[in-house]
Amino acid sequence: MAIQIVHIFLDKGADVIAARGRYALQAAAEEGHTEIVRILLDKGAEDNGAGGKYGSSLQAAAKGGHTEIVCILLDKGADVNAAGGFYGISLRVAAKGGHTGIFCILLDKGAHINAERGIYGSSLQIAILGGHTEIVRILLDKGADVNGTWGLHVSALQAAAQRGYTEIVCILLDKGVNVNEAGGKYGSSLQAAAQGGHTEIVCILLDKGANVNGVGGQYGSSLHAAVQRGHTEIVCIFLEKGADVNAVRGRYGSSLQAAIQGGHTEIVCILLDKGADVNAAGGEYGSPLQAAVERGHTEIVCILLDKGADVNAATGRYGSSLQVAVDRGHTDSGGEYESCLKAAAKMGHTEIVRMLLDKGADVNAAGGFHESSLKAAVEGGHTEIVCILLDKGADINAAGGEYGSSLQAAAKWGHTEIVRMLKE
């Protein structure tokens, strides 16, 4: 019936090469309608017509895994290396889909194995990302560049490591791939394996000479990647291999801060036991203690304080840990809140506020957007924290900040009970 309808349209003068997202020939090729493909070709459809979603009818057929149509198009003169569409060339489409038979046909017809285009890089990288081991072997046997640097993952090894394809990693290493090729999203193949939690691949790469302290990528280093993702075993492996526990890398600065932001208590303890600096400054939160306070990780706060974390250190966007705790609601100068106590008070972290005060946080440290911890707690409407701060000697008349006094701040935000408390 479909073929009859096609004949009717063609007999009525339908444009055989008109495109609406896909050319008619592309549509028939992708869907596997062999007879319709033959009809369209006989009516003058251009098998090399560029455009549409797949760039060419040959790409469309390769995407659908339609071997017979691929052969028909090639016999009609389809350009095996015609570029266009999302994947660039037909060979890459076949590699993506794992269509080994079509892949071999295209190679026999002269497809360029090292052609690259777009975020997926080369046919080798695309085959790796799909886990198509047989196609990977074929490409390498045909001379694919094992060290080619293209696409999001930069190298074939990084792509295999990130996806956790151990067999492909071993194949690439046997072919002489550079284990320390730098660049791409993860900086190195080791970092790619670490972020994915692929312990076996991590060990293989290290045995092949991967640099445990290589710099770059999304996480800054392989250790930071393992720490941030919570892969405890890999963290231990890296430390045993000499990873720098105090290296400042990436978004969170130190590996300790990276572990803290994820709430990975066991890793925090491991890093501290290996000599991580409990007061290391830098990163998004300014210090490990501020990271723990802002994230509300009470147990980690206790651990850091027991290890000598400076409760009044003024670093990062909040200034001090007390300011962070106040602002985040966790039960001190510089940054938006100037101190950790202010930040803790603003967010209502009551228990962390108590802990910081017990460890000597300055209840009247001035500065930052909220000027004082009391004002921060008042603006957040945290009545219990206001009481705690007042009991610890917070200056009710301290002026400054956006609203001037704590009483003015309470009135502005409509915190009636706090207004009453402050007036008393």
TAJOLIN-V449690 format. One record per residue. N is the residue number from 1. RES is the residue in three letters. OMEGA is omega in whole degrees, 0 to 359 (* if undefined). Layout:
n;res;omega
N;RES;OMEGA
N;RES;OMEGA
This chain:
n;res;omega
1;MET;181
2;ALA;181
3;ILE;179
4;GLN;180
5;ILE;178
6;VAL;179
7;HIS;181
8;ILE;180
9;PHE;181
10;LEU;178
11;ASP;180
12;LYS;175
13;GLY;178
14;ALA;180
15;ASP;187
16;VAL;181
17;ILE;178
18;ALA;183
19;ALA;171
20;ARG;185
21;GLY;174
22;ARG;170
23;TYR;180
24;ALA;180
25;LEU;177
26;GLN;181
27;ALA;180
28;ALA;180
29;ALA;181
30;GLU;184
31;GLU;176
32;GLY;180
33;HIS;188
34;THR;184
35;GLU;179
36;ILE;176
37;VAL;180
38;ARG;181
39;ILE;182
40;LEU;178
41;LEU;179
42;ASP;181
43;LYS;175
44;GLY;177
45;ALA;183
46;GLU;180
47;ASP;176
48;ASN;179
49;GLY;183
50;ALA;178
51;GLY;181
52;GLY;186
53;LYS;186
54;TYR;175
55;GLY;180
56;SER;178
57;SER;179
58;LEU;176
59;GLN;181
60;ALA;179
61;ALA;179
62;ALA;180
63;LYS;181
64;GLY;180
65;GLY;185
66;HIS;187
67;THR;183
68;GLU;180
69;ILE;176
70;VAL;180
71;CYS;179
72;ILE;182
73;LEU;178
74;LEU;178
75;ASP;179
76;LYS;175
77;GLY;178
78;ALA;180
79;ASP;184
80;VAL;181
81;ASN;178
82;ALA;184
83;ALA;178
84;GLY;179
85;GLY;187
86;PHE;185
87;TYR;173
88;GLY;180
89;ILE;185
90;SER;181
91;LEU;181
92;ARG;177
93;VAL;179
94;ALA;178
95;ALA;181
96;LYS;183
97;GLY;181
98;GLY;181
99;HIS;188
100;THR;181
101;GLY;179
102;ILE;180
103;PHE;180
104;CYS;178
105;ILE;181
106;LEU;177
107;LEU;180
108;ASP;180
109;LYS;174
110;GLY;178
111;ALA;181
112;HIS;186
113;ILE;183
114;ASN;177
115;ALA;180
116;GLU;180
117;ARG;171
118;GLY;189
119;ILE;183
120;TYR;176
121;GLY;186
122;SER;175
123;SER;179
124;LEU;179
125;GLN;181
126;ILE;179
127;ALA;179
128;ILE;181
129;LEU;178
130;GLY;180
131;GLY;183
132;HIS;188
133;THR;182
134;GLU;179
135;ILE;176
136;VAL;179
137;ARG;180
138;ILE;181
139;LEU;180
140;LEU;178
141;ASP;181
142;LYS;176
143;GLY;177
144;ALA;182
145;ASP;184
146;VAL;180
147;ASN;178
148;GLY;182
149;THR;180
150;TRP;167
151;GLY;185
152;LEU;184
153;HIS;177
154;VAL;184
155;SER;178
156;ALA;181
157;LEU;179
158;GLN;178
159;ALA;181
160;ALA;181
161;ALA;181
162;GLN;181
163;ARG;178
164;GLY;181
165;TYR;186
166;THR;182
167;GLU;180
168;ILE;176
169;VAL;180
170;CYS;178
171;ILE;181
172;LEU;179
173;LEU;178
174;ASP;180
175;LYS;175
176;GLY;179
177;VAL;178
178;ASN;185
179;VAL;182
180;ASN;176
181;GLU;185
182;ALA;176
183;GLY;178
184;GLY;185
185;LYS;185
186;TYR;175
187;GLY;180
188;SER;178
189;SER;179
190;LEU;178
191;GLN;178
192;ALA;179
193;ALA;182
194;ALA;182
195;GLN;179
196;GLY;179
197;GLY;183
198;HIS;188
199;THR;182
200;GLU;180
201;ILE;176
202;VAL;181
203;CYS;179
204;ILE;181
205;LEU;178
206;LEU;178
207;ASP;180
208;LYS;175
209;GLY;177
210;ALA;181
211;ASN;183
212;VAL;180
213;ASN;177
214;GLY;186
215;VAL;174
216;GLY;177
217;GLY;185
218;GLN;185
219;TYR;179
220;GLY;177
221;SER;179
222;SER;178
223;LEU;179
224;HIS;179
225;ALA;181
226;ALA;180
227;VAL;184
228;GLN;180
229;ARG;176
230;GLY;181
231;HIS;189
232;THR;182
233;GLU;180
234;ILE;176
235;VAL;180
236;CYS;179
237;ILE;180
238;PHE;180
239;LEU;178
240;GLU;180
241;LYS;175
242;GLY;177
243;ALA;181
244;ASP;185
245;VAL;182
246;ASN;178
247;ALA;179
248;VAL;185
249;ARG;167
250;GLY;188
251;ARG;187
252;TYR;176
253;GLY;182
254;SER;177
255;SER;178
256;LEU;179
257;GLN;178
258;ALA;178
259;ALA;182
260;ILE;183
261;GLN;178
262;GLY;180
263;GLY;183
264;HIS;188
265;THR;182
266;GLU;179
267;ILE;176
268;VAL;180
269;CYS;179
270;ILE;181
271;LEU;178
272;LEU;178
273;ASP;180
274;LYS;174
275;GLY;177
276;ALA;181
277;ASP;184
278;VAL;181
279;ASN;180
280;ALA;181
281;ALA;177
282;GLY;179
283;GLY;185
284;GLU;185
285;TYR;178
286;GLY;179
287;SER;177
288;PRO;182
289;LEU;179
290;GLN;178
291;ALA;181
292;ALA;180
293;VAL;182
294;GLU;180
295;ARG;178
296;GLY;181
297;HIS;187
298;THR;181
299;GLU;180
300;ILE;175
301;VAL;179
302;CYS;181
303;ILE;182
304;LEU;178
305;LEU;178
306;ASP;180
307;LYS;175
308;GLY;177
309;ALA;182
310;ASP;186
311;VAL;182
312;ASN;180
313;ALA;181
314;ALA;182
315;THR;173
316;GLY;187
317;ARG;181
318;TYR;177
319;GLY;179
320;SER;184
321;SER;180
322;LEU;178
323;GLN;177
324;VAL;183
325;ALA;180
326;VAL;183
327;ASP;182
328;ARG;180
329;GLY;180
330;HIS;171
331;THR;*
332;ASP;153
333;SER;182
334;GLY;177
335;GLY;183
336;GLU;183
337;TYR;174
338;GLU;176
339;SER;179
340;CYS;180
341;LEU;179
342;LYS;181
343;ALA;179
344;ALA;181
345;ALA;183
346;LYS;184
347;MET;173
348;GLY;178
349;HIS;190
350;THR;184
351;GLU;180
352;ILE;175
353;VAL;179
354;ARG;182
355;MET;181
356;LEU;178
357;LEU;179
358;ASP;180
359;LYS;173
360;GLY;177
361;ALA;183
362;ASP;185
363;VAL;182
364;ASN;178
365;ALA;185
366;ALA;176
367;GLY;179
368;GLY;184
369;PHE;183
370;HIS;176
371;GLU;178
372;SER;179
373;SER;180
374;LEU;179
375;LYS;179
376;ALA;179
377;ALA;180
378;VAL;181
379;GLU;179
380;GLY;180
381;GLY;184
382;HIS;187
383;THR;182
384;GLU;179
385;ILE;175
386;VAL;179
387;CYS;181
388;ILE;181
389;LEU;178
390;LEU;178
391;ASP;181
392;LYS;175
393;GLY;178
394;ALA;183
395;ASP;184
396;ILE;184
397;ASN;181
398;ALA;182
399;ALA;178
400;GLY;180
401;GLY;185
402;GLU;187
403;TYR;177
404;GLY;181
405;SER;178
406;SER;180
407;LEU;178
408;GLN;179
409;ALA;180
410;ALA;180
411;ALA;181
412;LYS;184
413;TRP;176
414;GLY;180
415;HIS;189
416;THR;182
417;GLU;179
418;ILE;176
419;VAL;180
420;ARG;180
421;MET;183
422;LEU;179
423;LYS;179
424;GLU;*
